[in-house]
């Protein structure tokens, strides 16, 4: 299971540990992520960091919608996201969804959702598609972007 992986994936896992941390209990979040990686390796028989990276890529949005005020009116304007922002949005959505669902432990929900995301299924894929629908509906206002 020990392997060398590129630096982007390593920093992505570290960022996920930090986002998962609550009240400064980093060792607890590291245990959850390590158990997640072991679970992914057992279920898929593939390198767990690659599975995790691909699942996050599947749930990460490419665009987001922000409110822009022009002449006393607010418009929902679609904005493209950088690659790092895409993964941060995906990680935050995943953690928020897992914390909102209190039926079982956080690690079980996390394991289940990562597997669903890896297979392009689940609630987080639906959320990403909803954001795309909103962005597509608001394409006429894209000229209000300020960059």
MIKE-154698 format. One record per residue: x, y, z of N, C-alpha, C in turn; residue number from 1. Coordinates in nm, 4 decimals, padded with zeros to 6 digits. Layout:
+----------+----------+----------+----------+----------+----------+----------+----------+----------+-------+
:       nu :       nv :       nw :      cau :      cav :      caw :       cu :       cv :       cw : lummi :
+----------+----------+----------+----------+----------+----------+----------+----------+----------+-------+
:        X :        Y :        Z :        X :        Y :        Z :        X :        Y :        Z :   NUM :
...
+----------+----------+----------+----------+----------+----------+----------+----------+----------+-------+
//
This chain:
+----------+----------+----------+----------+----------+----------+----------+----------+----------+-------+
:       nu :       nv :       nw :      cau :      cav :      caw :       cu :       cv :       cw : lummi :
+----------+----------+----------+----------+----------+----------+----------+----------+----------+-------+
:  00.0824 : -00.1188 :  00.0000 :  00.0000 :  00.0000 :  00.0000 :  00.0870 :  00.1255 :  00.0000 :     1 :
:  00.2084 :  00.1141 :  00.0523 :  00.2961 :  00.2292 :  00.0475 :  00.3417 :  00.2507 : -00.0958 :     2 :
:  00.3345 :  00.3729 : -00.1391 :  00.3708 :  00.4031 : -00.2765 :  00.4206 :  00.5463 : -00.2832 :     3 :
:  00.4824 :  00.5770 : -00.3930 :  00.5189 :  00.7156 : -00.4160 :  00.4103 :  00.7772 : -00.5023 :     4 :
:  00.3670 :  00.8946 : -00.4661 :  00.2677 :  00.9632 : -00.5473 :  00.3111 :  01.1071 : -00.5640 :     5 :
:  00.2559 :  01.1693 : -00.6669 :  00.3055 :  01.3020 : -00.6988 :  00.2662 :  01.4033 : -00.5909 :     6 :
:  00.3275 :  01.5165 : -00.5969 :  00.3156 :  01.6157 : -00.4917 :  00.1753 :  01.6744 : -00.4830 :     7 :
:  00.1076 :  01.6883 : -00.5964 : -00.0271 :  01.7449 : -00.5949 : -00.1220 :  01.6569 : -00.5142 :     8 :
: -00.1151 :  01.5273 : -00.5341 : -00.2019 :  01.4355 : -00.4609 : -00.1668 :  01.4348 : -00.3123 :     9 :
: -00.0394 :  01.4448 : -00.2806 :  00.0037 :  01.4482 : -00.1406 : -00.0526 :  01.5718 : -00.0713 :    10 :
: -00.0406 :  01.6879 : -00.1345 : -00.0930 :  01.8098 : -00.0743 : -00.2451 :  01.8077 : -00.0671 :    11 :
: -00.3080 :  01.7395 : -00.1606 : -00.4532 :  01.7269 : -00.1581 : -00.4984 :  01.6466 : -00.0365 :    12 :
: -00.4284 :  01.5393 : -00.0061 : -00.4613 :  01.4587 :  00.1119 : -00.4362 :  01.5387 :  00.2396 :    13 :
: -00.3255 :  01.6133 :  00.2454 : -00.2977 :  01.6963 :  00.3628 : -00.4028 :  01.8041 :  00.3818 :    14 :
: -00.4467 :  01.8646 :  00.2717 : -00.5505 :  01.9673 :  00.2790 : -00.6816 :  01.9066 :  00.3288 :    15 :
: -00.7118 :  01.7856 :  00.2837 : -00.8337 :  01.7189 :  00.3275 : -00.8278 :  01.6897 :  00.4778 :    16 :
: -00.7118 :  01.6472 :  00.5264 : -00.6956 :  01.6236 :  00.6704 : -00.7210 :  01.7525 :  00.7472 :    17 :
: -00.6664 :  01.8630 :  00.6989 : -00.6838 :  01.9907 :  00.7684 : -00.8276 :  02.0399 :  00.7638 :    18 :
: -00.8967 :  02.0175 :  00.6528 : -01.0369 :  02.0591 :  00.6446 : -01.1265 :  01.9715 :  00.7317 :    19 :
: -01.0883 :  01.8465 :  00.7492 : -01.1662 :  01.7529 :  00.8296 : -01.1482 :  01.7770 :  00.9791 :    20 :
: -01.0385 :  01.8412 :  01.0157 : -01.0055 :  01.8623 :  01.1565 : -01.1069 :  01.9543 :  01.2246 :    21 :
: -01.1450 :  01.9163 :  01.3480 : -01.2358 :  01.9972 :  01.4290 : -01.1709 :  02.0202 :  01.5647 :    22 :
: -01.1733 :  02.1425 :  01.6125 : -01.1184 :  02.1790 :  01.7434 : -00.9712 :  02.1438 :  01.7591 :    23 :
: -00.8952 :  02.1461 :  01.6522 : -00.7522 :  02.1222 :  01.6582 : -00.7118 :  01.9776 :  01.6783 :    24 :
: -00.8049 :  01.8840 :  01.6610 : -00.7745 :  01.7421 :  01.6810 : -00.7304 :  01.6796 :  01.5488 :    25 :
: -00.6070 :  01.7089 :  01.5132 : -00.5549 :  01.6641 :  01.3848 : -00.5303 :  01.5138 :  01.3828 :    26 :
: -00.4903 :  01.4565 :  01.4938 : -00.4639 :  01.3123 :  01.4962 : -00.5907 :  01.2334 :  01.4687 :    27 :
: -00.7028 :  01.2836 :  01.5153 : -00.8299 :  01.2158 :  01.4902 : -00.8656 :  01.2206 :  01.3417 :    28 :
: -00.8457 :  01.3354 :  01.2789 : -00.8757 :  01.3458 :  01.1362 : -00.7760 :  01.2649 :  01.0529 :    29 :
: -00.6500 :  01.2570 :  01.0984 : -00.5521 :  01.1738 :  01.0271 : -00.5913 :  01.0265 :  01.0332 :    30 :
: -00.6418 :  00.9811 :  01.1486 : -00.6881 :  00.8428 :  01.1613 : -00.8035 :  00.8155 :  01.0649 :    31 :
: -00.8968 :  00.9097 :  01.0568 : -01.0126 :  00.8926 :  00.9678 : -00.9663 :  00.8816 :  00.8228 :    32 :
: -00.8743 :  00.9678 :  00.7823 : -00.8261 :  00.9658 :  00.6441 : -00.7440 :  00.8400 :  00.6171 :    33 :
: -00.6620 :  00.7979 :  00.7121 : -00.5835 :  00.6758 :  00.6929 : -00.6750 :  00.5540 :  00.6803 :    34 :
: -00.7790 :  00.5480 :  00.7650 : -00.8762 :  00.4382 :  00.7551 : -00.9526 :  00.4446 :  00.6235 :    35 :
: -00.9807 :  00.5653 :  00.5767 : -01.0469 :  00.5822 :  00.4468 : -00.9599 :  00.5262 :  00.3355 :    36 :
: -00.8308 :  00.5565 :  00.3391 : -00.7410 :  00.5072 :  00.2353 : -00.7278 :  00.3545 :  00.2402 :    37 :
: -00.7254 :  00.2978 :  00.3615 : -00.7224 :  00.1519 :  00.3727 : -00.8507 :  00.0906 :  00.3159 :    38 :
: -00.9633 :  00.1508 :  00.3476 : -01.0928 :  00.1025 :  00.2978 : -01.0983 :  00.1085 :  00.1457 :    39 :
: -01.0507 :  00.2191 :  00.0878 : -01.0510 :  00.2335 : -00.0582 : -00.9618 :  00.1286 : -00.1237 :    40 :
: -00.8488 :  00.0986 : -00.0612 : -00.7592 : -00.0026 : -00.1159 : -00.8244 : -00.1410 : -00.1122 :    41 :
: -00.8945 : -00.1715 : -00.0030 : -00.9608 : -00.3014 :  00.0077 : -01.0760 : -00.3154 : -00.0909 :    42 :
: -01.1520 : -00.2096 : -00.1108 : -01.2700 : -00.2165 : -00.1974 : -01.2368 : -00.2146 : -00.3460 :    43 :
: -01.1359 : -00.1386 : -00.3851 : -01.1095 : -00.1204 : -00.5287 : -00.9867 : -00.1954 : -00.5782 :    44 :
: -00.8985 : -00.2377 : -00.4886 : -00.7728 : -00.3038 : -00.5261 : -00.6870 : -00.2162 : -00.6174 :    45 :
: -00.7004 : -00.0862 : -00.6029 : -00.6208 :  00.0115 : -00.6772 : -00.5496 :  00.0995 : -00.5760 :    46 :
: -00.4514 :  00.1775 : -00.6193 : -00.3855 :  00.2694 : -00.5251 : -00.4885 :  00.3654 : -00.4634 :    47 :
: -00.4973 :  00.3692 : -00.3306 : -00.6046 :  00.4457 : -00.2661 : -00.5977 :  00.5958 : -00.2910 :    48 :
: -00.4773 :  00.6498 : -00.3026 : -00.4664 :  00.7939 : -00.3256 : -00.5190 :  00.8287 : -00.4649 :    49 :
: -00.4953 :  00.7406 : -00.5624 : -00.5480 :  00.7632 : -00.6972 : -00.7004 :  00.7571 : -00.6991 :    50 :
: -00.7564 :  00.6623 : -00.6247 : -00.9026 :  00.6504 : -00.6161 : -00.9603 :  00.7748 : -00.5495 :    51 :
: -00.8965 :  00.8183 : -00.4415 : -00.9410 :  00.9386 : -00.3707 : -00.9337 :  01.0612 : -00.4614 :    52 :
: -00.8232 :  01.0729 : -00.5346 : -00.8036 :  01.1862 : -00.6252 : -00.9097 :  01.1860 : -00.7358 :    53 :
: -00.9377 :  01.0694 : -00.7927 : -01.0370 :  01.0609 : -00.8994 : -01.1780 :  01.0889 : -00.8475 :    54 :
: -01.2090 :  01.0418 : -00.7267 : -01.3399 :  01.0698 : -00.6673 : -01.3582 :  01.2196 : -00.6440 :    55 :
: -01.2530 :  01.2849 : -00.5937 : -01.2616 :  01.4294 : -00.5742 : -01.2732 :  01.5033 : -00.7072 :    56 :
: -01.2059 :  01.4546 : -00.8085 : -01.2164 :  01.5175 : -00.9402 : -01.3586 :  01.5038 : -00.9943 :    57 :
: -01.4249 :  01.3933 : -00.9626 : -01.5617 :  01.3731 : -01.0099 : -01.6616 :  01.4652 : -00.9424 :    58 :
: -01.6401 :  01.4983 : -00.8152 : -01.7372 :  01.5823 : -00.7451 : -01.7005 :  01.7300 : -00.7459 :    59 :
: -01.5833 :  01.7647 : -00.7963 : -01.5390 :  01.9042 : -00.7940 : -01.5989 :  01.9823 : -00.9100 :    60 :
: -01.6586 :  02.0987 : -00.8805 : -01.7174 :  02.1789 : -00.9884 : -01.6102 :  02.2526 : -01.0681 :    61 :
: -01.6359 :  02.2747 : -01.1947 : -01.5431 :  02.3505 : -01.2793 : -01.5778 :  02.4996 : -01.2796 :    62 :
: -01.7059 :  02.5303 : -01.2534 : -01.7518 :  02.6694 : -01.2481 : -01.8339 :  02.6890 : -01.1215 :    63 :
: -01.8441 :  02.8127 : -01.0799 : -01.9311 :  02.8478 : -00.9691 : -02.0092 :  02.9725 : -01.0082 :    64 :
: -02.1108 :  03.0037 : -00.9319 : -02.1961 :  03.1184 : -00.9600 : -02.1818 :  03.2168 : -00.8444 :    65 :
: -02.1516 :  03.3432 : -00.8776 : -02.1384 :  03.4465 : -00.7761 : -02.2332 :  03.5610 : -00.8088 :    66 :
: -02.2816 :  03.6288 : -00.7060 : -02.3686 :  03.7437 : -00.7259 : -02.2850 :  03.8671 : -00.7568 :    67 :
: -02.3247 :  03.9387 : -00.8615 : -02.2571 :  04.0619 : -00.9002 : -02.3635 :  04.1709 : -00.9113 :    68 :
: -02.3379 :  04.2845 : -00.8466 : -02.4334 :  04.3955 : -00.8537 : -02.3916 :  04.4909 : -00.9651 :    69 :
: -02.4876 :  04.5153 : -01.0553 : -02.4671 :  04.6096 : -01.1643 : -02.5913 :  04.6975 : -01.1719 :    70 :
: -02.5721 :  04.8258 : -01.1538 : -02.6819 :  04.9231 : -01.1606 : -02.8007 :  04.8823 : -01.0725 :    71 :
: -02.7745 :  04.8601 : -00.9473 : -02.8735 :  04.8263 : -00.8457 : -02.9449 :  04.6932 : -00.8689 :    72 :
: -02.8913 :  04.6098 : -00.9541 : -02.9500 :  04.4780 : -00.9760 : -02.8434 :  04.3727 : -00.9509 :    73 :
: -02.8849 :  04.2618 : -00.8963 : -02.7917 :  04.1513 : -00.8712 : -02.8099 :  04.0450 : -00.9779 :    74 :
: -02.6993 :  04.0007 : -01.0317 : -02.6991 :  03.8945 : -01.1314 : -02.6162 :  03.7779 : -01.0798 :    75 :
: -02.6610 :  03.6578 : -01.1088 : -02.5831 :  03.5387 : -01.0797 : -02.4911 :  03.5154 : -01.1993 :    76 :
: -02.3624 :  03.5364 : -01.1800 : -02.2669 :  03.5308 : -01.2904 : -02.1799 :  03.4059 : -01.2751 :    77 :
: -02.1702 :  03.3225 : -01.3802 : -02.0827 :  03.2048 : -01.3706 : -01.9352 :  03.2443 : -01.3808 :    78 :
: -01.8546 :  03.1860 : -01.2919 : -01.7108 :  03.2099 : -01.2890 : -01.6374 :  03.0773 : -01.2990 :    79 :
: -01.5355 :  03.0668 : -01.3827 : -01.4548 :  02.9440 : -01.3840 : -01.3661 :  02.9391 : -01.2598 :    80 :
: -01.3389 :  02.8195 : -01.2145 : -01.2546 :  02.8001 : -01.0960 : -01.1183 :  02.7459 : -01.1361 :    81 :
: -01.0160 :  02.7858 : -01.0624 : -00.8832 :  02.7281 : -01.0842 : -00.8841 :  02.5835 : -01.0338 :    82 :
: -00.7852 :  02.5078 : -01.0721 : -00.7807 :  02.3655 : -01.0358 : -00.7776 :  02.3460 : -00.8838 :    83 :
: -00.7008 :  02.4277 : -00.8144 : -00.6937 :  02.4119 : -00.6688 : -00.8272 :  02.4482 : -00.6033 :    84 :
: -00.8927 :  02.5529 : -00.6536 : -01.0235 :  02.5918 : -00.5998 : -01.1285 :  02.4846 : -00.6269 :    85 :
: -01.1185 :  02.4182 : -00.7422 : -01.2125 :  02.3112 : -00.7738 : -01.2055 :  02.2027 : -00.6675 :    86 :
: -01.0838 :  02.1600 : -00.6333 : -01.0686 :  02.0536 : -00.5341 : -01.1094 :  02.0994 : -00.3949 :    87 :
: -01.0846 :  02.2253 : -00.3615 : -01.1255 :  02.2757 : -00.2305 : -01.2771 :  02.2774 : -00.2198 :    88 :
: -01.3466 :  02.3218 : -00.3264 : -01.4924 :  02.3186 : -00.3262 : -01.5417 :  02.1750 : -00.3094 :    89 :
: -01.4829 :  02.0810 : -00.3832 : -01.5233 :  01.9418 : -00.3739 : -01.5028 :  01.8838 : -00.2349 :    90 :
: -01.3882 :  01.9144 : -00.1729 : -01.3613 :  01.8640 : -00.0382 : -01.4585 :  01.9236 :  00.0632 :    91 :
: -01.4855 :  02.0532 :  00.0510 : -01.5774 :  02.1172 :  00.1447 : -01.7188 :  02.0616 :  00.1300 :    92 :
: -01.7635 :  02.0399 :  00.0064 : -01.8953 :  01.9801 : -00.0145 : -01.9023 :  01.8415 :  00.0474 :    93 :
: -01.7971 :  01.7624 :  00.0284 : -01.7935 :  01.6259 :  00.0813 : -01.8004 :  01.6269 :  00.2336 :    94 :
: -01.7215 :  01.7117 :  00.2972 : -01.7190 :  01.7167 :  00.4433 : -01.8509 :  01.7694 :  00.4981 :    95 :
: -01.9080 :  01.8724 :  00.4338 : -02.0369 :  01.9250 :  00.4793 : -02.1462 :  01.8203 :  00.4683 :    96 :
: -02.1472 :  01.7465 :  00.3579 : -02.2490 :  01.6438 :  00.3403 : -02.2339 :  01.5333 :  00.4440 :    97 :
: -02.1119 :  01.4914 :  00.4716 : -02.0888 :  01.3840 :  00.5689 : -02.1230 :  01.4286 :  00.7101 :    98 :
: -02.0965 :  01.5521 :  00.7436 : -02.1296 :  01.6007 :  00.8778 : -02.2793 :  01.6233 :  00.8940 :    99 :
: -02.3466 :  01.6582 :  00.7859 : -02.4911 :  01.6820 :  00.7921 : -02.5663 :  01.5511 :  00.8135 :   100 :
: -02.5164 :  01.4415 :  00.7570 : -02.5808 :  01.3119 :  00.7659 : -02.5331 :  01.2415 :  00.8934 :   101 :
: -02.6164 :  01.2394 :  00.9968 : -02.5765 :  01.1849 :  01.1269 : -02.6240 :  01.0420 :  01.1494 :   102 :
: -02.6610 :  00.9698 :  01.0451 : -02.7150 :  00.8350 :  01.0652 : -02.6094 :  00.7378 :  01.1179 :   103 :
: -02.4873 :  00.7472 :  01.0699 : -02.3789 :  00.6610 :  01.1182 : -02.2562 :  00.7466 :  01.1452 :   104 :
: -02.1438 :  00.6820 :  01.1697 : -02.0227 :  00.7575 :  01.2011 : -01.9703 :  00.8308 :  01.0775 :   105 :
: -01.8912 :  00.9319 :  01.1025 : -01.8363 :  01.0139 :  00.9946 : -01.7513 :  00.9312 :  00.8998 :   106 :
: -01.6712 :  00.8407 :  00.9531 : -01.5828 :  00.7622 :  00.8674 : -01.6621 :  00.6693 :  00.7754 :   107 :
: -01.7719 :  00.6099 :  00.8245 : -01.8539 :  00.5232 :  00.7396 : -01.9199 :  00.6012 :  00.6264 :   108 :
: -01.9734 :  00.7175 :  00.6593 : -02.0377 :  00.8005 :  00.5575 : -01.9345 :  00.8458 :  00.4551 :   109 :
: -01.8169 :  00.8836 :  00.5031 : -01.7098 :  00.9288 :  00.4154 : -01.6666 :  00.8181 :  00.3202 :   110 :
: -01.6493 :  00.6971 :  00.3729 : -01.6137 :  00.5830 :  00.2893 : -01.7176 :  00.5609 :  00.1801 :   111 :
: -01.8433 :  00.5619 :  00.2201 : -01.9523 :  00.5366 :  00.1259 : -01.9589 :  00.6447 :  00.0181 :   112 :
: -01.9482 :  00.7694 :  00.0582 : -01.9599 :  00.8796 : -00.0380 : -01.8409 :  00.8848 : -00.1339 :   113 :
: -01.7222 :  00.8545 : -00.0863 : -01.6054 :  00.8532 : -00.1751 : -01.6210 :  00.7429 : -00.2792 :   114 :
: -01.6694 :  00.6256 : -00.2378 : -01.6918 :  00.5182 : -00.3355 : -01.7978 :  00.5573 : -00.4379 :   115 :
: -01.9064 :  00.6208 : -00.3909 : -02.0098 :  00.6664 : -00.4849 : -01.9550 :  00.7719 : -00.5808 :   116 :
: -01.8743 :  00.8633 : -00.5291 : -01.8161 :  00.9672 : -00.6140 : -01.7200 :  00.9069 : -00.7155 :   117 :
: -01.6478 :  00.8033 : -00.6740 : -01.5559 :  00.7352 : -00.7655 : -01.6326 :  00.6703 : -00.8808 :   118 :
: -01.7561 :  00.6259 : -00.8526 : -01.8396 :  00.5630 : -00.9545 : -01.9302 :  00.6630 : -01.0264 :   119 :
: -01.9116 :  00.7932 : -01.0016 : -01.9951 :  00.9004 : -01.0590 : -02.1414 :  00.8854 : -01.0207 :   120 :
: -02.1665 :  00.8581 : -00.8947 : -02.3019 :  00.8452 : -00.8418 : -02.3104 :  00.9241 : -00.7121 :   121 :
: -02.4304 :  00.9408 : -00.6604 : -02.4473 :  00.9993 : -00.5283 : -02.4958 :  01.1429 : -00.5292 :   122 :
: -02.5182 :  01.1925 : -00.4088 : -02.5736 :  01.3264 : -00.3882 : -02.4774 :  01.4369 : -00.4303 :   123 :
: -02.3487 :  01.4153 : -00.4134 : -02.2526 :  01.5202 : -00.4476 : -02.2416 :  01.5402 : -00.5983 :   124 :
: -02.2595 :  01.4349 : -00.6750 : -02.2619 :  01.4478 : -00.8210 : -02.3860 :  01.5267 : -00.8617 :   125 :
: -02.4981 :  01.5009 : -00.7927 : -02.6211 :  01.5764 : -00.8206 : -02.6023 :  01.7241 : -00.7890 :   126 :
: -02.5335 :  01.7530 : -00.6783 : -02.5083 :  01.8925 : -00.6411 : -02.4221 :  01.9614 : -00.7459 :   127 :
: -02.3199 :  01.8924 : -00.7951 : -02.2338 :  01.9493 : -00.8993 : -02.3150 :  01.9776 : -01.0256 :   128 :
: -02.4027 :  01.8854 : -01.0620 : -02.4862 :  01.9050 : -01.1808 : -02.5844 :  02.0204 : -01.1633 :   129 :
: -02.6348 :  02.0397 : -01.0408 : -02.7233 :  02.1542 : -01.0149 : -02.6493 :  02.2863 : -01.0336 :   130 :
: -02.5249 :  02.2916 : -00.9857 : -02.4440 :  02.4131 : -01.0031 : -02.4217 :  02.4392 : -01.1519 :   131 :
: -02.3968 :  02.3322 : -01.2293 : -02.3793 :  02.3477 : -01.3740 : -02.5060 :  02.4005 : -01.4400 :   132 :
: -02.6220 :  02.3505 : -01.3969 : -02.7484 :  02.3973 : -01.4546 : -02.7687 :  02.5462 : -01.4267 :   133 :
: -02.7402 :  02.5877 : -01.3036 : -02.7542 :  02.7291 : -01.2679 : -02.6577 :  02.8140 : -01.3499 :   134 :
: -02.5341 :  02.7666 : -01.3644 : -02.4332 :  02.8413 : -01.4409 : -02.4730 :  02.8500 : -01.5877 :   135 :
: -02.5268 :  02.7423 : -01.6411 : -02.5674 :  02.7431 : -01.7812 : -02.6863 :  02.8357 : -01.8028 :   136 :
: -02.7791 :  02.8388 : -01.7074 : -02.8947 :  02.9271 : -01.7188 : -02.8543 :  03.0740 : -01.7111 :   137 :
: -02.7451 :  03.1028 : -01.6433 : -02.7002 :  03.2410 : -01.6252 : -02.5860 :  03.2795 : -01.7183 :   138 :
: -02.5656 :  03.2039 : -01.8226 : -02.4601 :  03.2368 : -01.9184 : -02.4765 :  03.3740 : -01.9841 :   139 :
: -02.6003 :  03.4201 : -02.0077 : -02.6130 :  03.5536 : -02.0689 : -02.5516 :  03.6663 : -01.9859 :   140 :
: -02.5324 :  03.6429 : -01.8561 : -02.4758 :  03.7463 : -01.7703 : -02.3254 :  03.7319 : -01.7525 :   141 :
: -02.2636 :  03.6430 : -01.8290 : -02.1204 :  03.6180 : -01.8128 : -02.0364 :  03.7404 : -01.8472 :   142 :
: -02.0895 :  03.8330 : -01.9271 : -02.0113 :  03.9515 : -01.9620 : -01.9970 :  04.0484 : -01.8442 :   143 :
: -02.0641 :  04.0206 : -01.7308 : -02.0485 :  04.1033 : -01.6130 : -01.9290 :  04.0626 : -01.5271 :   144 :
: -01.8564 :  03.9602 : -01.5699 : -01.7348 :  03.9233 : -01.4957 : -01.6356 :  04.0374 : -01.5068 :   145 :
: -01.5554 :  04.0544 : -01.4040 : -01.4642 :  04.1683 : -01.4012 : -01.3201 :  04.1311 : -01.4305 :   146 :
: -01.2942 :  04.0215 : -01.4935 : -01.1563 :  03.9883 : -01.5294 : -01.1466 :  03.9631 : -01.6766 :   147 :
+----------+----------+----------+----------+----------+----------+----------+----------+----------+-------+
//
